């Protein structure tokens, strides 16, 4: 009998008998529940690998036609991660923005807003949407400077016609190829968010007054409360423990004249008029930054177009807070504004000047010529923000003109018409000058009147032009322009017609002039030449119209 291990016998006896089954007849394992795995073609895999350096998973998904999860699976299998797009990495033919990326990058570096960049690239052919531009501009800005942390502000709103906010903001802009400092005055109706803005050379008190009065006229009224900061032209200081505002008397006269109540913010509290401050950022970002202008007048013309005539800009945009278009909301607010008084508040700075023997006076460092009859006298001068007026002895405006630009400051400004009524041997300053050209330079709106005189009076036209200048000196510039426009409208092309209009319209002034010493005529035949056309009609001279016009006028 053989020796056998008992444990081996037990193990053999307990193990079941396993029959041998061929491999092709083995049972199929149970299948897991769920969707069938999606097969990704090699072509799609290669496209994902090509786009990986340039796009995120979200951006690659619609381009390859599969879900983001599958795109991520392919990247994980190759140990890759998606990248964010950069200006240098954008592949060709991938976006409508690609041809404009360089332009967008330049405008972003200039600090322009996305709205303005979108408007400018559409003008040069961009057909894409705003979202892709915003994403691209956001990436560029993040590369330049990080976004600063902002403190928490408390927002408040006002009722229609309750409040308006005013302020100044200086800027440096390119005017005529030079960097010039300007001061933009802004006035904002806080309910409708309608904005008025205008650029000036300075922030002097007469400039502030003129800016305010122009803003009131622009809105056709004003709000019950006017909020401003502690500008020295309006606030002299604060007194007492309660810091009571001490207003400038002239500023107080202006606001009382128009019926509004001024309110000065606390010192270093710009958030009280934050709506106005935000509008200045809009002016800077969407209009001034990156722009060039030929003159200050050109800037103001374009600024007015930007305010009310450029779609999706300023008063024509949908405001981000109110979700209303300011111009449309203003239609509802305008009836609640205080009506303007009948008389306009005087916004000039009164002054006086000495006129020297060559009939010039100095205003802000620049000599200007004035009509010769004011020579060797002391005259009253009104200094406005953009121009000045010279008054004669009767208190009438004898001459007015705009200030010269900074480039021409200090150079004499001579108007040849001011010396036209002097005796010929005393008109050395105007010798050789055509009186008709000098007249049109001074009164551009009277060009049709000058042309009519040259056609009808032929060689007598210079005599009539000098007679018109004498009428301007005698009756004042404002009255003369009214009469000359009327004669021009009714095609009365002779100096006597203008004189008759002046004498009928201003009889008291004509009597005062008659009592004064008459001005000597230019030559012995001047009065006779004027008298030859002193008739009710010019029909008797109709044959002269067919004659060849005189080209050289002495």
C-alpha positions in Angstrom: 0.0 0.0 0.0 1.5 3.3 -1.0 2.0 6.3 1.3 -0.3 9.1 0.3 -0.6 12.6 1.9 -4.1 13.0 3.4 -4.2 16.7 2.6 -3.7 16.0 -1.1 -6.5 13.5 -1.0 -8.9 16.1 0.5 -7.9 18.7 -2.0 -8.5 16.4 -4.9 -11.8 15.2 -3.7 -13.2 18.7 -3.1 -12.1 20.3 -6.5 -14.8 20.2 -9.1 -14.4 18.6 -12.4 -13.8 21.4 -15.2 -14.4 20.1 -18.6 -12.2 21.5 -21.4 -14.1 24.0 -23.7 -12.7 25.1 -27.1 -12.0 28.9 -27.3 -14.5 29.6 -30.1 -17.3 28.1 -28.0 -16.6 30.0 -24.8 -19.6 32.2 -23.6 -19.5 36.0 -24.3 -19.0 38.1 -21.1 -21.9 40.3 -20.1 -21.9 43.7 -21.8 -21.8 46.9 -19.7 -24.8 49.2 -20.0 -24.4 52.6 -21.7 -23.7 54.2 -25.1 -21.4 52.6 -27.6 -17.9 54.2 -27.5 -17.5 56.9 -30.2 -14.8 56.3 -32.7 -12.7 59.3 -33.6 -11.2 59.2 -37.0 -7.5 59.8 -37.6 -8.3 62.9 -39.7 -10.1 64.6 -36.8 -7.3 63.6 -34.5 -4.8 65.3 -36.7 -6.9 68.4 -37.0 -7.2 68.6 -33.2 -3.4 68.3 -32.9 -3.0 71.1 -35.5 -5.3 73.5 -33.7 -4.1 72.7 -30.2 -1.4 75.5 -30.1 -3.9 78.2 -31.1 -7.4 77.4 -29.6 -9.0 76.3 -26.4 -11.2 73.2 -26.1 -14.3 75.3 -26.4 -13.0 76.9 -29.6 -11.8 73.7 -31.2 -15.1 71.8 -30.6 -17.2 73.5 -33.3 -14.2 73.5 -35.7 -13.7 69.8 -35.7 -17.4 68.8 -35.2 -17.2 66.8 -32.0 -17.9 67.5 -28.4 -15.5 69.2 -26.0 -15.3 66.0 -23.9 -14.0 64.1 -27.0 -11.6 66.9 -27.8 -10.3 66.7 -24.3 -9.9 62.9 -24.5 -7.8 63.2 -27.6 -5.6 65.8 -25.9 -5.2 63.7 -22.8 -4.2 60.7 -24.9 -1.3 62.8 -26.3 -0.5 64.5 -23.0 -1.4 68.0 -24.5 -3.3 71.0 -23.2 -5.1 73.7 -25.1 -3.7 77.2 -25.4 -5.3 80.6 -25.5 -5.1 82.5 -28.8 -2.5 85.3 -29.0 -2.0 87.9 -31.7 1.1 86.1 -33.2 -0.4 82.6 -33.1 -3.6 83.0 -35.0 -3.7 80.5 -37.9 -4.6 81.8 -41.3 -8.2 81.7 -42.6 -9.6 80.9 -39.1 -11.6 84.1 -38.4 -13.0 87.2 -40.1 -11.0 89.2 -37.6 -7.6 87.9 -38.8 -7.0 90.6 -41.4 -7.6 93.3 -38.8 -5.7 91.9 -35.9 -2.7 94.2 -36.4 -5.0 97.3 -36.6 -6.9 96.1 -33.5 -3.7 95.6 -31.5 -2.5 99.1 -32.4 -5.8 100.7 -31.4 -5.8 98.7 -28.1 -2.3 100.0 -27.4 -3.7 103.5 -28.0 -6.2 102.9 -25.3 -9.4 103.0 -27.4 -12.5 101.3 -26.2 -13.9 98.1 -27.9 -16.9 100.1 -29.1 -14.8 102.6 -31.0 -12.5 99.9 -32.4 -15.5 97.9 -33.6 -16.9 101.1 -35.3 -13.5 101.9 -37.0 -12.8 98.4 -38.3 -16.3 98.1 -39.7 -15.6 101.3 -41.7 -12.6 99.5 -43.4 -14.4 96.3 -44.2 -14.8 94.1 -41.1 -17.8 91.8 -41.5 -17.6 89.8 -38.2 -19.3 90.2 -34.9 -18.5 92.2 -31.8 -18.0 89.2 -29.4 -14.9 87.8 -31.1 -13.4 91.3 -31.1 -14.2 91.8 -27.4 -12.5 88.5 -26.6 -9.4 89.4 -28.6 -9.2 92.9 -27.1 -9.6 91.5 -23.6 -6.6 89.2 -24.2 -4.5 92.1 -25.5 -5.4 94.4 -22.6 -4.6 91.6 -20.0 -1.1 91.4 -21.5 -0.5 95.1 -21.1 -1.8 95.9 -17.6 -3.7 94.0 -15.0 -7.1 95.2 -14.1 -6.9 97.3 -10.9 -9.1 96.6 -7.9 -12.0 99.0 -7.5 -13.6 100.1 -4.3 -17.3 99.7 -3.6 -19.6 102.6 -4.6 -23.1 103.4 -3.6 -25.3 104.1 -6.6 -28.2 106.5 -6.6 -30.6 107.8 -9.2 -32.6 111.1 -9.6 -35.9 112.0 -11.0 -36.4 113.8 -14.4 -35.4 117.4 -14.3 -34.1 117.1 -10.7 -30.3 117.4 -11.2 -27.6 118.3 -13.7 -23.8 117.9 -13.2 -21.1 120.2 -14.7 -17.3 120.0 -14.6 -14.1 120.6 -16.5 -11.6 118.1 -17.9 -8.2 119.0 -19.4 -6.8 117.0 -22.3 -3.8 117.1 -24.5 -4.8 116.6 -28.2 -3.1 116.9 -31.5 -4.2 120.1 -33.3 -2.4 121.1 -36.5 0.4 118.6 -35.8 1.1 120.0 -32.3 0.1 118.8 -28.9 -2.2 121.4 -27.4 -3.9 121.5 -24.0 -7.6 122.0 -24.2 -10.3 122.2 -21.5 -13.6 120.3 -22.2 -16.7 121.6 -20.4 -19.3 118.9 -19.8 -22.9 119.2 -18.6 -24.9 116.0 -18.0 -28.6 115.6 -17.2 -28.5 112.8 -14.6 -31.8 111.2 -15.4 -31.7 110.9 -19.2 -27.8 110.9 -19.3 -27.9 113.3 -22.2 -24.5 115.0 -22.5 -23.3 118.4 -23.7 -19.6 119.0 -24.3 -17.5 121.8 -25.8 -13.8 122.5 -25.8 -12.3 125.8 -24.8 -8.8 127.2 -24.4 -9.0 127.9 -20.7 -11.2 127.6 -17.6 -11.6 131.3 -16.7 -14.8 132.6 -15.2 -16.2 134.2 -18.4 -15.4 130.9 -20.2 -17.3 129.0 -17.5 -20.3 131.3 -17.8 -20.4 131.1 -21.6 -20.1 127.3 -21.4 -23.0 127.1 -18.9 -25.2 129.4 -20.9 -24.5 127.5 -24.1 -25.3 124.2 -22.3 -28.6 125.6 -21.1 -29.5 126.7 -24.6 -28.5 123.2 -25.9 -30.9 121.5 -23.5 -33.6 124.2 -23.9 -33.7 124.5 -20.1 -32.0 123.4 -17.0 -32.5 121.1 -14.0 -33.6 122.3 -10.5 -30.2 121.5 -9.0 -26.7 122.0 -10.4 -23.9 119.9 -8.9 -20.3 120.9 -9.4 -17.0 120.6 -7.6 -15.1 123.3 -5.7 -13.8 125.2 -8.8 -12.3 128.6 -7.9 -14.4 130.4 -10.5 -17.6 129.4 -8.6 -16.6 128.6 -5.0 -14.5 131.1 -3.1 -14.1 128.8 -0.1 -15.9 127.2 2.9 -16.6 128.8 6.2 -17.7 127.7 9.7 -17.6 124.3 11.3 -20.2 123.0 8.9 -18.0 124.1 5.9 -20.7 126.3 4.4 -20.0 127.1 0.8 -19.0 130.7 0.0 -20.1 131.2 -3.6 -18.6 133.7 -6.0 -21.0 136.7 -6.4 -21.0 136.6 -10.2 -21.6 132.9 -10.3 -24.5 133.3 -7.8 -26.0 136.0 -10.1 -25.9 133.6 -13.0 -27.6 130.7 -11.3 -30.2 133.0 -9.8 -30.9 134.5 -13.2 -31.7 131.0 -14.5 -33.5 129.8 -11.4 -31.5 126.8 -10.5 -29.9 125.9 -7.1 -26.1 125.2 -7.0 -24.7 122.4 -4.9 -20.9 122.0 -4.3 -19.5 118.5 -3.6 -17.4 117.8 -0.6 -13.6 118.3 -1.1 -12.1 115.1 -2.7 -15.5 113.6 -3.3 -15.7 113.0 -7.1 -18.2 110.1 -6.6 -21.0 112.6 -5.8 -20.9 113.6 -9.5 -19.7 110.2 -10.7 -22.1 110.2 -13.6 -20.3 113.3 -15.0 -16.9 111.8 -14.3 -17.8 108.6 -16.2 -19.0 110.7 -19.2 -15.6 112.3 -19.4 -14.0 108.9 -19.6 -16.4 108.2 -22.5 -15.3 111.4 -24.2 -11.6 110.6 -23.8 -11.8 106.9 -24.7 -14.3 107.1 -27.6 -13.6 110.5 -29.1 -10.3 112.3 -28.1 -7.8 109.4 -27.7 -6.1 108.6 -31.0 -7.7 111.5 -32.9 -6.1 114.4 -34.7 -7.7 117.8 -35.5 -6.8 120.6 -37.8 -8.0 123.3 -35.4 -10.0 123.9 -32.2 -13.1 124.7 -34.4 -12.6 121.4 -36.2 -12.5 119.6 -32.9 -15.7 121.2 -31.7 -17.5 120.5 -35.0 -16.5 116.8 -34.8 -17.4 116.7 -31.1 -20.9 117.9 -31.8 -21.3 115.3 -34.5 -20.1 112.6 -32.1 -22.6 113.7 -29.5 -25.8 113.6 -31.6 -25.1 112.4 -35.1 -22.9 109.3 -34.9 -24.8 106.1 -34.5 -24.1 104.0 -31.4 -22.1 106.9 -29.8 -22.8 109.1 -26.8 -26.4 110.4 -26.9 -27.4 107.8 -29.5 -26.1 104.7 -27.8 -27.9 102.4 -25.3 -26.7 103.5 -21.9 -25.2 100.7 -19.9 -27.0 101.5 -16.7 -30.4 102.9 -17.7 -30.7 100.7 -20.8 -32.2 103.7 -22.6 -30.9 105.9 -25.4 -30.1 109.3 -23.9 -31.7 111.3 -26.7 -34.9 109.3 -26.5 -35.0 109.6 -22.7 -34.4 113.3 -23.0 -37.7 113.7 -24.9 -39.4 112.7 -21.6 -37.2 114.8 -19.4 -37.2 118.0 -21.4 -40.7 119.1 -20.3 -39.6 118.9 -16.6 -36.7 121.3 -17.1 -36.8 125.0 -16.0 -37.6 127.2 -18.9 -35.0 129.7 -20.1 -35.5 133.4 -19.3 -36.1 135.9 -22.2 -32.8 137.6 -21.7 -29.4 135.9 -21.9 -27.1 136.4 -19.0 -24.0 138.6 -20.0 -21.1 136.2 -20.1 -18.3 138.5 -21.1 -15.5 140.1 -19.1 -15.7 143.9 -19.3 -12.4 145.7 -20.0 -11.0 148.7 -21.7 -8.1 149.3 -24.1 -6.0 152.1 -25.5 -6.1 152.4 -29.3 -2.9 153.8 -30.6 -2.2 156.1 -33.6 -2.1 153.2 -36.1 -5.6 152.1 -35.0 -4.5 148.9 -33.2 -5.1 147.7 -29.7 -3.7 144.7 -27.7 -5.9 141.8 -26.6 -4.2 138.9 -24.7 -0.8 139.8 -26.1 -1.8 140.2 -29.8 -2.3 143.5 -31.6 -5.5 143.8 -33.6 -6.5 146.6 -35.9 -9.9 148.4 -35.3 -11.8 150.9 -37.4 -9.7 154.0 -38.0 -12.2 156.4 -36.4 -11.4 154.8 -33.0 -7.7 155.6 -33.2 -6.1 157.6 -30.3 -9.1 156.7 -28.0 -9.9 154.6 -25.0 -12.5 152.1 -26.0 -14.6 149.5 -24.0 -13.9 145.9 -24.8 -15.9 142.8 -24.1 -13.8 139.6 -23.7 -15.7 136.5 -24.4 -14.4 132.9 -24.3 -13.7 132.7 -28.1 -13.9 136.2 -29.4 -13.9 139.9 -28.3 -16.0 143.0 -29.1 -14.9 146.6 -29.4 -17.5 149.2 -28.6 -17.7 152.8 -30.0 -18.5 155.9 -28.1 -22.3 155.2 -28.4 -21.9 151.7 -26.7 -22.4 149.9 -30.0 -20.3 147.0 -31.3 -17.9 148.6 -33.8 -15.8 145.5 -34.3 -15.6 141.9 -33.2 -13.4 138.9 -34.1 -12.2 135.5 -32.8 -8.9 135.2 -31.0 -6.0 134.0 -33.1 -4.6 130.6 -32.5 -1.6 130.0 -30.3 0.7 129.8 -33.3 -0.2 133.3 -34.4 -0.3 134.8 -30.9 1.8 138.0 -30.8 1.7 138.8 -34.5 -0.2 141.9 -35.6 -3.6 141.1 -37.1 -4.5 143.8 -39.6 -7.8 144.2 -41.4 -7.4 146.4 -44.5 -11.0 147.6 -44.4 -10.3 149.5 -41.2 -8.1 152.0 -43.1 -10.3 152.2 -46.3 -12.0 155.4 -45.2 -8.8 157.4 -44.6 -7.6 160.0 -47.1 -5.7 158.4 -49.9 -2.3 159.8 -48.8 -2.9 158.3 -45.3 -3.9 154.8 -46.5 -0.3 153.5 -46.9 -1.3 150.4 -44.9 -3.9 149.5 -47.5 -2.3 150.7 -50.7 -2.4 148.3 -53.5 -5.1 146.2 -51.8 -8.4 145.4 -53.4 -11.2 146.8 -51.2 -13.6 144.2 -52.4 -11.4 141.3 -51.2 -10.8 143.0 -47.8 -14.5 143.6 -47.4 -15.4 140.0 -48.0 -12.7 138.8 -45.6 -14.3 140.9 -42.9 -17.9 140.2 -43.8 -17.9 136.8 -45.5 -21.7 136.5 -45.5 -22.0 139.7 -47.6 -20.2 138.1 -50.6 -23.5 138.3 -52.8 -23.8 142.0 -52.0 -20.2 142.6 -53.1 -20.7 140.6 -56.3 -24.0 142.6 -57.0 -22.2 145.9 -56.5 -19.4 144.9 -58.9 -21.9 143.8 -61.6 -24.1 146.9 -61.3 -21.8 149.7 -60.4 -18.7 148.6 -62.3 -15.9 151.1 -61.6 -18.0 152.8 -58.9 -18.1 149.6 -56.8 -15.1 150.7 -54.5 -16.9 153.9 -53.7 -20.0 152.1 -52.6 -17.9 149.6 -50.5 -16.2 152.4 -48.7 -19.6 154.0 -48.1 -20.8 150.8 -46.6 -17.8 150.7 -44.3 -18.6 154.3 -43.2 -22.1 153.1 -42.4 -20.7 150.3 -40.4 -18.6 152.7 -38.4 -21.5 155.2 -37.9 -24.3 152.7 -36.9 -22.3 149.9 -35.4 -21.5 146.4 -36.8 -24.6 144.6 -35.6 -27.0 147.2 -37.1 -25.1 147.4 -40.3 -25.1 143.6 -40.8 -28.9 143.5 -40.3 -29.4 146.2 -42.9 -26.9 144.8 -45.3 -28.5 141.3 -45.1 -31.9 142.9 -45.9 -30.6 144.8 -48.9 -28.8 141.7 -50.1 -32.0 139.6 -49.7 -34.0 142.1 -51.9 -31.1 142.6 -54.3 -30.7 146.3 -53.6 -27.0 146.5 -54.6 -26.1 150.1 -53.6 -24.9 151.8 -50.5 -27.8 154.2 -50.3 -30.3 151.4 -50.0 -28.4 150.1 -46.9 -28.3 153.7 -45.6 -32.1 154.2 -46.0 -32.7 150.9 -44.2 -30.5 152.0 -41.3 -32.1 155.4 -41.0 -35.6 154.0 -41.0 -34.7 151.2 -38.5 -32.5 153.3 -36.2 -33.8 156.9 -36.4 -32.4 157.9 -33.0 -28.9 156.7 -34.0 -29.2 158.6 -37.3 -30.0 161.8 -35.4 -27.0 161.4 -33.2 -24.7 160.8 -36.2 -26.1 163.9 -37.9 -25.2 166.0 -34.9 -21.6 164.9 -35.1 -19.0 166.1 -37.4 -19.5 164.5 -40.8 -16.8 162.2 -42.2 -15.0 163.8 -45.2 -15.5 162.0 -48.5 -12.7 160.0 -50.1 -12.5 162.3 -53.1 -14.2 165.2 -54.7 -16.6 163.1 -56.8 -17.6 160.5 -54.1 -20.9 162.1 -53.1 -21.8 162.9 -56.7 -21.1 159.3 -57.7 -23.4 158.0 -54.9 -26.0 160.5 -55.8 -26.2 159.3 -59.4 -27.7 156.0 -58.2 -30.0 157.6 -55.6 -33.2 156.6 -57.4 -36.1 154.3 -56.6 -35.1 151.7 -59.2 -32.0 150.6 -61.0 -33.9 149.7 -64.2 -32.4 152.8 -65.9 -29.0 151.2 -65.6 -30.1 147.8 -67.0 -28.0 148.4 -70.1 -24.9 148.2 -67.9 -25.6 144.6 -67.1 -24.9 143.6 -70.7 -21.5 145.4 -70.7 -18.3 143.6 -70.1 -17.7 143.6 -66.3 -14.7 145.5 -64.9 -12.0 143.1 -63.7 -9.6 145.5 -62.1 -11.1 147.5 -59.3 -8.8 150.2 -58.0 
